[in-house]
C-alpha cells in the first residue's frame, strides 16, 4: 500500500458517455450519491480554496514521510484491516496452512493484520525497492514471509509477454517469471498505488496507474485458490472502469464494498472484497486474459492503440446502466454515505452553503 500516490487508476481518461450515464442515474436514484455529488462541487476548485489546500497538505506529508509518519501510516492500515475484518470477516482463512499474497506490501499494515488473523500462515509480498522510491517495510520479518523487492508492472513473463522489442524504453528492465503456474493463495491483497517519487520512463507517466492495477488484477486472480478471496483498493464506485470491474467480479465471486468511517473517509477510496472466487470458470479466465491484453497495450502499444483501448469502456453505456445500475446503487450506497458524512463535517466546508443541484464543475478530480 503506497503512502504517497498519484491520481488513482480509472480517474483519468474515463469514457465520458458512460461516466455521464452512471452519474445521471445515481443522482436520480440514490440520495446518498446526490448529496455527495453536491458536496464535491463545494470542495473542488474556485469554490473552496481551503479544501484544495487541505488535500495538498496531505499529499506533501505523504511525499515527505519521516519515520514517525510512516509508522503512523502502518498502524493506520492495521486499524483499517482490523475494522474490515470485524465487519466482514475477510481475513479468516479456512485452510490447514493458510497462504497469503500481497501484491504491493510496504509498509505492511494489511499483511500484518492478515497474519495476525491466521497464525502459522505463509505469505509472499512484493514491494517497490527503496532505491526506486518504495517505502520501508515495517512488518516484522519471519521465515514464513517471503519478500520480493521489485516493480510488479515489469513482470512481463508472468503477464504473458516474452518478446521485448530492443527499441523499447524499458527493454532491459522487464523481469522473468516470479510465479510458478501451480502457485495459489487463499487471500490476495491488491492495494498498491502509483508513487509520485518513483522515477520511470516518459511513456509510463499517463499509463502507470492503469498498468499497476491491471498487473495486480491479472496476477492476483490468476493465483487465487478456487474459493479464495481478494481485497482490491479502488476509487470512486461510480467511475466507469470501477463500475465495470465490480460487474466483472460479480460474474464469478461474491462482492461487497468496505470503507472505513474514519481513515481516508473524505476521499473516494474504498475496498472491493471478493470472496468465494470461482477462478477456473470461463468468466474469470476471460477477465485474466483481457487484463493481460490491456497491460500489454498500456506497456507496448502506441498512443492510438492505448486511446482505443480506453474507449472500449464507453460501449453500450445505456445498456450497462440499465442492467447494472440498480446493483451498483446497492453496492455503493454505504461508501457514498460515509464519504458524504466526512466531507460535510470537514472544517473547510463548515462555512459553505449547500450548492445548487445543477451548479459546480463536471470535471471532478478524484476526491
N, C-alpha and C positions, 0 to 999 in steps of 0.2 A: 504494500500500500504506500503510495507516494505522499510525502508531506507537501511538497510544492508541485504544482500541476498547471498545465495549460488548459485551454478550453477543452472540455471533455469531448470524447468522440460522439458523433451524431448531433453535435451542436452546430457544426459548420457544414455547409453545402447541403442543408436539409432540403428535400424537394418541397417547393412552395405549395403546389396544389394539394398534396396530401397533408402537409402541415396545417394549411388553412382549413381543410375539410375536418381534420381532427379537432382543431381548436374551436371551430364553429359549432360542432356537435357537442363538445364538452361544455362550452359556455351556455348552451341552451338547456342541457340536460343535467348538469352536475353543479349545484350551488357552491360546493367547496372549491371547484375549479374556477368558477366565475369570480368568486371572492379573491382567490389567489391571483388571478389574471389582473384584477384591478389593483391589487397591492403591488404587483410587479411594475405596473406603469408608474406608480408613485415613487418607487425606489430608483428606477433607472434614469440616467441621462440628466437633462436640464432641470427636471422637476425636483430632484433631490441630490444635490452635490455631496451632501453629508453621507448619503448612502454609498456613493461612489468611493468616498474616502474610507469608509468602514471596510469595504471589501478589498480596497487597495492595501490598507494596513495589514489585513490578513495575509495577502499574498507576499508582502515584504517580510513578515515574520516567518512565513513558511520558507521563503527563498534563503533566508539567512538564519536558519535554526541553529541555536547553540546546543550544548549537551543537555541543558535543563529543558529546553523546548522539545527536543527530540524525545526525552524521557516522558514528558507530559503527553506527547502525541502517542507514544507507545502505550501508556496507561489508558489514554482515552479510547484507543482502539480495543483494548481489552475490555473496557467498560461497555462499548458498543456490542462487542461479541457476547459478553455475558447477558446483556439485556435481550439481545436477539435470541440467544439460547433459552432464556427464561420464557419468552413469549412463544417461540416456535419449536423448541427442542431440536434445532437444526444440527447441532454438533453431536448429537447422540448417534453413535455408530454401533449397529448390531452385528459385530463380527468378532471372531476369535482373536484375530490380530488386526486391529484397525489400521488403515493406511490413508494418509492424507497428502494431497498435493497442493502447494501454494505457488501459483504462477508468478506472483510479484510480492515477495515476502517481507522485505525490510520495511520498518524495523522489527516486525514480527508479532505485533499485538494479537492479530486474529489467529495466527498459528498457535500462539501461546494458549489462547482460550480453547482452541480445538484439542490441543494436547492435554490441557488441564481436565477436559471433559472425558478424555479417553486414555487413562493411564496405560502405558505399555504400547501405545500406538507408534507406528513408524511414519516418518514424514520426509518428503522431498520438497525443498524450497528453492526457487530461483530468485535472484536479485541482481539488479544492475551493479556492476563493480563501482567501488568508491571513486576510482580514477576516471570513471565516465559520468560522474555526477550522482551516483547512487548513495543510499543512506547507510549509516552504521546499523548493523544487526544487534539489537538489544535482547533478543531471545537467548535464554540460557542454552549453551551448547550441550549436546547429548549424542552418544553413539547412535541413537535411533533417529537422528535428524541428519539428512544429507543435504548440504547447502551447495548450490551451484551458482557462481557469480558470473553472469553473462547477460547479454541483451537478447531476450527471447524473440524479439522481432526479427532476428537474424538467423533463426533456426530453419534454414532453407530446406534441408533434407527432411526434417520432421514435417514440414509444410508441403512436401511433395515436389520440391524444385531441386533438381540435381545438376542441371547445366547452367552455369553462371556466365553471362557474356563478359568477355575480357574488358570491354569498354564501360562496364557499369561502375558508377562512382564508388560503390562498396564492394567491388569484385573480390578483394582479399579478406573481407570481414565476415562473410557468411560462414555459418557453423555446421559441423557434422551432426549426425543424429544423436540426440540425447535420451530418447525413449526407446525401449525395446517394444516390438509390436504387441507383446502379450502383457505389458506393464499396465496395471489398472489400479485405481484408487477408490476408496469408499466415499471420500469427500474431496472435492476440488474447490479451491478458493481462487477467484478471478477478480481481484480488486485493484489491479495496477492502473496507474495513470501516468501520462507523459510528464517528465521532469523538465522544467524550463532550463535547468543547469546542465542538461545532457547535450554535449556537442554532437552534431550529426550533419550529414551531407545536406545540401540545399534542397534537393528534391524531396526530402523527407519532411520538411517543415509543415507543409499543408496536409500531409498524409499520415503523419506519425501516430496520431491518436487512433485513427481507424486501423492502421497496421497492428497496433498493440492490442486492441480489443479483439480483432479477428484472430490473432495468434492465440490469445487466451481462450477464446471460444472454441476454436477448432481443436487445439491440442488438449484442452481441458475436457471437452466432451468425448473426444476420441479415447481418452484414457480414464474415463469414469467407469467404474464397475457397474454392470447391469443392476438396477435397483439402488444405485448410489445417489449422491446429492451434489449440487453445485451452488455456490454463493457467488453472485455476479454483481459488481458495482456498476450502476448506470446513472444517467442524469435525465431529468425531465421525462416522466412517464409518457407525456403527450408527443415527444419528439418522434418523427416518422420512423426512424430506424429502431428506436427503443420500443415503440409500439409493435413494429413488425417482429422484433426479436421476442417479445412476450408471446405474440401469436405463434411463432415458430416453436418455442419451448412447450407451449400448451398442447402441441401435437404429440409429444412423447414424454411428458412429465407432469407432475402436479406443481402448480406455480402459485406462490404467494409473494407479496412485497412487504418489506420492512423498512421503516425509517425511525431513527431514534428521536425521541421528543426533545432532547436537549442538545446533543452533539451534532453539529452541522445542520441544525434544524432550519436555519434561514436559507440554506442552499437547496438546490434542486436534486441533490444526490439521494439515491435510495438503493436498496439491495433487492435483487430478484433471487428468491430461494426456490430452486428446482429440486424436487425430491421424487423418489420412485422412478428414476430415469430409465426409460427403455432404450438404451443406447444402441442396440442392434437392430431396431426397427427401421423401415425404409425412410421415414421422415427424419430420423436422427442422422443416419448415414448420408442422406441427401444434404442436410444442413452442414455437416462437416465438410463435405466435398465443395459446397458452394462457398463457405468461408475461406477455404484454402484457395479457391479460384480468385476470390476477391482480394485476398492478400497478395497473390501473385501479380494481379493488375496494379495494386497500390505500390508494389515494390519494383516491378519491372516494366509496367505499362507506360504508354505515352500519356501526355496530359489529356488528349482527346479520349483515349480509352478509359482513363480514370473518370472523366466527366460523364461518359456514357454509363459507366457502372453506377455512379451515384444517382443518375436519373432513373434507374430501374426501380428505385423505391417509390417513384411517383406514379407508377402504373396502377390503374384501377382504383383511384383514390376513393371515389364514392362507394364502390362496392366493398372496399376494405372497411370503411367506416360503418356501413350498413351491417356487415357480418360481425365485426369485432368491436365496434363502438360500445355496445352495452357491457360487454365483458371488460373492456378497458376501463370503463367508468367504475365498475365494481372494484377492480384491482387497484386503481389509483386513488380512490376517494380518500382513504386514510392518509396517504402520503401528502396529497394536496392540503388536507386539513391541518396536518402537523406543520407544514411549511407556512401556510397562511397564518396560523396562530403565532408562530415565531416572528414572522415579519410584522404582524400587527402590533406586537409588543416591543419591536426594535426601537431604541431611542431616537433614531433618525427619522422615524415615521410618526412619533407621538404628536408632533405639531402639525401633521399633514391632514387635510380633509380627505373625504372619500372621493375618488376620481369618478368622472363620468364613464358610463359603460362603454361609450364609443370613443373615449379620448385616449391619449397616450400614443406610444410608439408600437409598431408591429415588429420591428427588427430586434427583438429582445435577446441580449446575450444570456448565457446560462446563469441562472440565479436560483 
